[in-house]
Amino acid sequence: MSSKKTFKAKTEWLERVVSIERVTKVVKGGKKMSFRAIIVVGNEQGKVGVGVGKAGDVITAVRKGVTDGKKTYYFRSLN
């Protein structure tokens, strides 16, 4: 028997979606719809970040928001 070991990528960041909104932009050919996601990421040890992502679909907007939140984090005292 072949025993394959699968490892799950363990990350220290927890992600919470604050809001997802549909936004429109009026362009020459009509209305262009996109989504904006506001995400809060943290590691439960004092690092907190807030990110905003905007894209044509929700999944990509959330992914961009998480990336932005991890780039712009700050330390918060847990007392």
Secondary structure, 3 states (H helix, E strand, C coil): CCCCCCCCCCCCCEEEEEEEEEEEEEECCEEEEEEEEEEEEECCCCEEEEEEEEECCHHHHHHHHHHHHHHCEEECCCC
